[in-house]
Amino acid sequence: MKRDYIFFFCNGQPIWAKGLAVLQTLSAWLRKERQLTGTKVVCAEGDCGACTVLLGYPSSEKIKYEAVNSCILNVHQLDGLHVITIEGLAWGDRLHPVQQAMRDGFGSQCGFCTPGIVMALAANALVDSESTRKKLTAKEALIGNLCRCTGYEAIIDSAEASKKINSWKLADQYPPGAIVKQLKVETKIPFALQEVDPSLEQEIPRKCWRPRTLKDAIEIKRKHREARWLAGGTDLCVQINKERIDPKELIATSEISELCGIREEGNDLIFGGNVSWRELEEWAQLNWPIVKDMLDLFASPQIRNRGTIAGNLANASPVADSLPWLYVSEAEIGTCDGEKWRWIPIEKFYKGYKLLDLRKFELIGAIRIPKSHQSLSQRLFKVSKRRDLDISTFTAAIQWQIVEGRFQQIRLAYGGVGPTVIRLHKTEKVLLSKPCTKDLIEQAGKIAAAEISPISDVRSSNHYRNRLAETILKKFFYEEISVLA
Amino acid sequence: METGKSLAHDSAEIQVTGAALYTDDTVTNAGELVVGFVGSPVAHGVLKRIDLSSLYRIPGFVAAFTWQDIPGVNLFGPVIADEPFLVKDVCEYVGQPIVVLAAENASALRKARPQVQIEVEEETPWLTISQALKQNSFLGTPREIKRGDFEGAWRKADHQIEGVFYSNGQEQFYLESQAVITHPGEGNEILIQASTQNPTELQEVVAHMLGIGFNEVVCSCRRMGGAFGGKETQAALPALMAALVTKKTGRSARIAYDKDTDMHVTGKRHPFRSEYQAAVDKEGNLLGLKVELHSNGGAYTDLSLAIMERALLHVDNAYFIKNITLRGQVCKTHLPPNTAFRGFGGPQGMAVIENLMEDIAAKLRRDPYEIRSQNCYGNSPRDSTPYGQRVESRLPQILNQIHESSDYKTRLEKIGQFNETSLTHLRGISLTPMKFGISFTATFLNQANALINILKDGSIQVSTGGTEMGQGLTVKIRQIVAEELGVPSEQVKYMTTSTEKNHNTSPTAASAGTDLNGMAAANACQAIRARLAEFAAELFADTQVGLSKSPEAIEFSEGKVWDRRCPEKQVTFGELALQAYRNRVNLGERGFYRTPGVGFNQFTGKGSPFHYYTTGACVAEVEIDRFTGQWKLERADLLLDIGHSINPGIDRGQIVGGFVQGLGWVSMEELRYQEDGKLLSCSPTSYKIPNFGDLPKDLRIELYENPAPNGSIRKSKAVGEPPLMLALAAFAAVKQALGHISPGKIVPLAIPATSEEVLRCMTWLEDPEAAWGLTNSEIPLISKPGQSHTNMAEKVA
């Protein structure tokens, strides 16, 4: 049995949607079909936050809301959820505290970024103390939002001022009980779409599935070889928006239960492919603080809320911020064809530029990391034009242990220096078991620079990357090693 | 008093609820068409053939137009009409419009675009200033400003300092990309609804293109989602496209660029290359200066000549230079025509001398503050600019005040100690002044008109040619009108800007929006108020109690009107308006204003182009990572003389916003092109403007209390552009920090000082052997993928 419509709530109103409409982006649907034009689209790639809305996930009798970018979210991805837009934030004539403070505090100038900023701050204001989520500072909550007018000061001040304004509970404005109940009833069976697109010259139906088990997912993939996997959509939707791809068939993975969650198995940590960067961040905060520090520089809250581990691995960018860390942590990638799992060391998994060891009917199911890495020292370096929310020019992860003044367990991985992230085995060999001295580091730097083959591109010249290959080791030495001496 | 209050931005409430409507938020009309275009695939080439035959198979596709379909003139341009609307013969930048497409919906348009077949014979493009110089490719004629005998000063100088300074361009990055909707009217009439700083220009270019009178076209603009100069002239192309579609199809037409398209095809801040020679004496006095400025104008003239003029007029910044020769020339390249961006050449001109001040200090091993301070404008005869206008400002006092309040001296010493000991970081501090001339240098633009309507309930409508782009113009004008008529600001509404109400208007630009339009509105108010006072005087006159008719005695305040001699008898402004109407008193007025006393002769390079100067100074402290070149602004102190602010809340927003934009220009915003002329940094993923994390930890803003400001309306001073140039302090501070590596050596840093640029400089200073090419081009050109790995088009000279 299949369901041919999706069901969700928008600003408290039940919505049934079917046909090609569910394949458009949420922002397009809001603006064109609902005339909710408060949600703005600027970049259509998740880098400016102007399209930010709240996405509510039912959990038991509550709804947990998160800020997401509506320009890189398909409407069918709302199935079973509640979306709140800028128009649904105020309660009648009563402005939300963030709105009030922004209005009174010169928080808007041209106003085009304002709805997105208000929504990002409203999401942060919803984080309560019992949650595992940490309330972010205003700056942190707004890393995914750009404003070109204000210079940000007035917005940050407004965010502070909003904390002092009393407000109602969102649960009173949108009582979750009834919403959750109806969502459950309407979405009991999985959704699948097949609809002919009149804008295509040939009569190719567009198809979309939202399977809930691995078995079903792979079965669909076996029948529809051209179908693309869609995880959080934070990359695929960008490519669609920019007209780089136009997939006729999509299989959404987010409801596949086997891909969810983080668990321990023997000596290993297993991270499901569906784990979002937000979930990983919450886990890391308690279990692996260094990883939490890395995630602070990773994308924006909106992207972290949607982007998944599997999606990031599949994107296979040589400057993906997570990869150097996974390389030095000797991660293995678990791929699955519905029956068998293969565990592939990450270094082997990436065979070339965006070339993965992934077979036709497999999907990326999980990452496995030996727990032993948790007790080693690690440092992650990211060099980019802008500190926050910028694709890296160069990344590095260094793992080490110092035993009697000598390097042990030393592992180095660089990103942005070739077609894939690489482990610097020769450099590691130079450092291993040697006394930690400045001379050794300089020697290692020369080797490191010789091990890489960076290019010049939109982010920097190859010369800069070559230089960083050396200087980053010095940085590591002065900031991590010599300070101990 | 209504002025001086920090009233909220006009649209604040509807902006925070999402109710404010921008052009593309407007409800779609029945039958409205979606408009797009197909542009040149190359930066330079001859158009050979256009084949549209396969378009007509696409469901939902409606029409395609080329230059042959243009009823009127195919050339436009704000100063010189040298820019074709649609390419006829030669393509001159990547993405230059060739075919305009109209479709029933966005997906049909998306299908249509790749079906347009364009054949172009590619020719070698020139993209950088050096490439253009080799081709002798220029726009307009060179400009010169000259005083005294530079050559003599140079020969006698104790120190001769020379070099080449580069600054790259900058994308305006307004959040709302270009958007225009056009509607057909009766007969030839056409209505344009656009996101533009210049409705009058759109009216005129559309009329020219369609071959109809200006009076057939009405252009309006409610608000813009940011502009920063990028919508002063560049809204013309999308307006022309939509207007052509409306004319040809008789249907409403909408075009809204996506961000990538907008960044690819619209002009930006001009990159500059400035060759300088400075004659300096033993004491560090700048006795002579010669600068040859070249800007990268892109393919067409646009505003490039005026921008070069402003750059030349700002090279002196805050310094008196007795012997000076400045020459400027705009280079024609195969990039989209570069255009206005907050500062309008001022930042590029000022950057040259602020860079030089650091060089002088480095060479003489002196504190750069002392060098700046001793060369600063002062009393006569040290108050005369190279073009002959007198500087009536308090620059020395401002420098002195911020030097004290920022604790510059102590911090400079501490930084010296820090740099001696730190193995991981370098710090630097710098204090730079800023003097920015207010007025359009094209004198005729310094005029404005305003329309005031008082309605029978006493509510007031004000309309001017001023457009709202976030800068707060509309609330300020409301405040001015309210104060003139003695009503609360809430009683005044700023109406949609439209060429039907205000004609022959100048662009909202040059920081002069409030000065010009506020003055025109005030003039209109004064005329109405005089009539109302006359009428009220009659109303209050009471011969029985000996109260003669006396218009001079009528008070207008807080929405009430009374005779000063008999305050107990009052009427509300609304009651007065109704009675005045019934007595056939004219309740409407148009005001006009022209800035007095401005004039500049571009041929002699002499005159008084500016009504006044907005001045200020900034102290910036930065910290650099010695291993990556990444740096951050730790603290910034800003001091500005903006006279008596009309709305301090709005003005503070302008100050911080402008400063952070300037910070972006000098630090992280880098335009990178492929060597075939395609922009690579074409979206916020690859072009980084400052974000929330980039605001300095410690930001202090003070307004200088000038007892006698020589400003404009209500003694306020323009504030839009000046703060941007305060960010040069951060750039100077980075130079200063790098100077610690090898004292006495001049640091060859360019704008933007990206982390790569800083590490490159650092490497060169520490170990020239390990350094890679010094900047020799104002824009980095990248090889096409698959070609060689070298990145710079031009190597070290």
Boltz contact constraints between the chains, C-beta under 6 A:
constraints:
  - contact:
      token1: [A, 37]
      token2: [B, 25]
      max_distance: 6.0
  - contact:
      token1: [A, 38]
      token2: [B, 18]
      max_distance: 6.0
  - contact:
      token1: [A, 42]
      token2: [B, 175]
      max_distance: 6.0
  - contact:
      token1: [A, 42]
      token2: [B, 259]
      max_distance: 6.0
  - contact:
      token1: [A, 43]
      token2: [B, 259]
      max_distance: 6.0
  - contact:
      token1: [A, 43]
      token2: [B, 683]
      max_distance: 6.0
  - contact:
      token1: [A, 43]
      token2: [B, 684]
      max_distance: 6.0
  - contact:
      token1: [A, 45]
      token2: [B, 685]
      max_distance: 6.0
  - contact:
      token1: [A, 47]
      token2: [B, 684]
      max_distance: 6.0
  - contact:
      token1: [A, 47]
      token2: [B, 685]
      max_distance: 6.0
  - contact:
      token1: [A, 48]
      token2: [B, 684]
      max_distance: 6.0
  - contact:
      token1: [A, 86]
      token2: [B, 18]
      max_distance: 6.0
  - contact:
      token1: [A, 87]
      token2: [B, 18]
      max_distance: 6.0
  - contact:
      token1: [A, 90]
      token2: [B, 17]
      max_distance: 6.0
  - contact:
      token1: [A, 99]
      token2: [B, 16]
      max_distance: 6.0
  - contact:
      token1: [A, 102]
      token2: [B, 16]
      max_distance: 6.0
  - contact:
      token1: [A, 103]
      token2: [B, 8]
      max_distance: 6.0
  - contact:
      token1: [A, 103]
      token2: [B, 12]
      max_distance: 6.0
  - contact:
      token1: [A, 103]
      token2: [B, 13]
      max_distance: 6.0
  - contact:
      token1: [A, 103]
      token2: [B, 16]
      max_distance: 6.0
  - contact:
      token1: [A, 106]
      token2: [B, 649]
      max_distance: 6.0
  - contact:
      token1: [A, 106]
      token2: [B, 653]
      max_distance: 6.0
  - contact:
      token1: [A, 108]
      token2: [B, 12]
      max_distance: 6.0
  - contact:
      token1: [A, 108]
      token2: [B, 15]
      max_distance: 6.0
  - contact:
      token1: [A, 109]
      token2: [B, 470]
      max_distance: 6.0
  - contact:
      token1: [A, 109]
      token2: [B, 653]
      max_distance: 6.0
  - contact:
      token1: [A, 110]
      token2: [B, 225]
      max_distance: 6.0
  - contact:
      token1: [A, 110]
      token2: [B, 226]
      max_distance: 6.0
  - contact:
      token1: [A, 110]
      token2: [B, 469]
      max_distance: 6.0
  - contact:
      token1: [A, 110]
      token2: [B, 470]
      max_distance: 6.0
  - contact:
      token1: [A, 111]
      token2: [B, 11]
      max_distance: 6.0
  - contact:
      token1: [A, 111]
      token2: [B, 15]
      max_distance: 6.0
  - contact:
      token1: [A, 111]
      token2: [B, 20]
      max_distance: 6.0
  - contact:
      token1: [A, 112]
      token2: [B, 175]
      max_distance: 6.0
  - contact:
      token1: [A, 112]
      token2: [B, 176]
      max_distance: 6.0
  - contact:
      token1: [A, 112]
      token2: [B, 225]
      max_distance: 6.0
  - contact:
      token1: [A, 113]
      token2: [B, 175]
      max_distance: 6.0
  - contact:
      token1: [A, 114]
      token2: [B, 15]
      max_distance: 6.0
  - contact:
      token1: [A, 114]
      token2: [B, 16]
      max_distance: 6.0
  - contact:
      token1: [A, 115]
      token2: [B, 18]
      max_distance: 6.0
  - contact:
      token1: [A, 118]
      token2: [B, 16]
      max_distance: 6.0
  - contact:
      token1: [A, 139]
      token2: [B, 692]
      max_distance: 6.0
  - contact:
      token1: [A, 142]
      token2: [B, 692]
      max_distance: 6.0
  - contact:
      token1: [A, 143]
      token2: [B, 692]
      max_distance: 6.0
  - contact:
      token1: [A, 146]
      token2: [B, 691]
      max_distance: 6.0
  - contact:
      token1: [A, 148]
      token2: [B, 173]
      max_distance: 6.0
  - contact:
      token1: [A, 148]
      token2: [B, 175]
      max_distance: 6.0
  - contact:
      token1: [A, 148]
      token2: [B, 226]
      max_distance: 6.0
  - contact:
      token1: [A, 149]
      token2: [B, 226]
      max_distance: 6.0
  - contact:
      token1: [A, 149]
      token2: [B, 470]
      max_distance: 6.0
  - contact:
      token1: [A, 149]
      token2: [B, 657]
      max_distance: 6.0
  - contact:
      token1: [A, 150]
      token2: [B, 653]
      max_distance: 6.0
  - contact:
      token1: [A, 150]
      token2: [B, 657]
      max_distance: 6.0
  - contact:
      token1: [A, 151]
      token2: [B, 656]
      max_distance: 6.0
  - contact:
      token1: [A, 151]
      token2: [B, 657]
      max_distance: 6.0
  - contact:
      token1: [A, 151]
      token2: [B, 660]
      max_distance: 6.0
  - contact:
      token1: [A, 152]
      token2: [B, 692]
      max_distance: 6.0
  - contact:
      token1: [A, 152]
      token2: [B, 695]
      max_distance: 6.0
  - contact:
      token1: [A, 153]
      token2: [B, 656]
      max_distance: 6.0
  - contact:
      token1: [A, 154]
      token2: [B, 653]
      max_distance: 6.0
  - contact:
      token1: [A, 198]
      token2: [B, 59]
      max_distance: 6.0
  - contact:
      token1: [A, 199]
      token2: [B, 107]
      max_distance: 6.0
  - contact:
      token1: [A, 199]
      token2: [B, 111]
      max_distance: 6.0
  - contact:
      token1: [A, 383]
      token2: [B, 628]
      max_distance: 6.0
  - contact:
      token1: [A, 385]
      token2: [B, 668]
      max_distance: 6.0
  - contact:
      token1: [A, 385]
      token2: [B, 688]
      max_distance: 6.0
  - contact:
      token1: [A, 385]
      token2: [B, 754]
      max_distance: 6.0
  - contact:
      token1: [A, 386]
      token2: [B, 668]
      max_distance: 6.0
  - contact:
      token1: [A, 386]
      token2: [B, 688]
      max_distance: 6.0
  - contact:
      token1: [A, 387]
      token2: [B, 693]
      max_distance: 6.0
  - contact:
      token1: [A, 388]
      token2: [B, 691]
      max_distance: 6.0
  - contact:
      token1: [A, 388]
      token2: [B, 693]
      max_distance: 6.0
  - contact:
      token1: [A, 390]
      token2: [B, 688]
      max_distance: 6.0
  - contact:
      token1: [A, 455]
      token2: [B, 789]
      max_distance: 6.0
  - contact:
      token1: [A, 456]
      token2: [B, 782]
      max_distance: 6.0
  - contact:
      token1: [A, 456]
      token2: [B, 791]
      max_distance: 6.0
  - contact:
      token1: [A, 458]
      token2: [B, 672]
      max_distance: 6.0
  - contact:
      token1: [A, 458]
      token2: [B, 680]
      max_distance: 6.0
  - contact:
      token1: [A, 458]
      token2: [B, 681]
      max_distance: 6.0
  - contact:
      token1: [A, 458]
      token2: [B, 686]
      max_distance: 6.0
  - contact:
      token1: [A, 460]
      token2: [B, 756]
      max_distance: 6.0
  - contact:
      token1: [A, 461]
      token2: [B, 791]
      max_distance: 6.0
  - contact:
      token1: [A, 462]
      token2: [B, 789]
      max_distance: 6.0
  - contact:
      token1: [A, 463]
      token2: [B, 772]
      max_distance: 6.0
  - contact:
      token1: [A, 464]
      token2: [B, 756]
      max_distance: 6.0
  - contact:
      token1: [A, 471]
      token2: [B, 627]
      max_distance: 6.0
  - contact:
      token1: [A, 474]
      token2: [B, 627]
      max_distance: 6.0
  - contact:
      token1: [A, 475]
      token2: [B, 627]
      max_distance: 6.0
  - contact:
      token1: [A, 478]
      token2: [B, 423]
      max_distance: 6.0
  - contact:
      token1: [A, 478]
      token2: [B, 424]
      max_distance: 6.0
